[in-house]
Amino acid sequence: MPEDVQAYFDALPEARKPRLQKLHDLILQCFPDVEIDMEYKMPTYHHGEGWVAISNQKAYVSLYTCSANHLAEFKQQHPDYKTGQGCINFRAKDDIPETAVKQVVRHAILHPKGI
């Protein structure tokens, strides 16, 4: 893992580390050869033109994609989860649904334009 990304993980509050580590691991399970760097001050995972990013926010941890289209199926399957334009915000009470998150990651990376 690049030094700046490792520093990001090392600086996380202990209560948040497992959730962000889980998102990190799910991304790597989908794309083991993904390139990781820091963009917009958050770990960003690139594969070809596609990308996803993760972030620690004040009230949740987030998975970002480049298009709201990547989240359509997730939102349908999990209407109680907080989502934004191109992100899912996992609150402390939310489980991280592994299969659904992997689908979002695959779709975002393989279809970066949201198609």
Secondary structure, 3 states (H helix, E strand, C coil): CCHHHHHHHHCCCCCCHHHHHHHHHHHHHHCCCCEEEEECCEEEEEECCEEEEEEECCCEEEEECCCHHHHHHHHHHCCCCEECCCEEEEECCCCCCHHHHHHHHHHHHHCCCCC
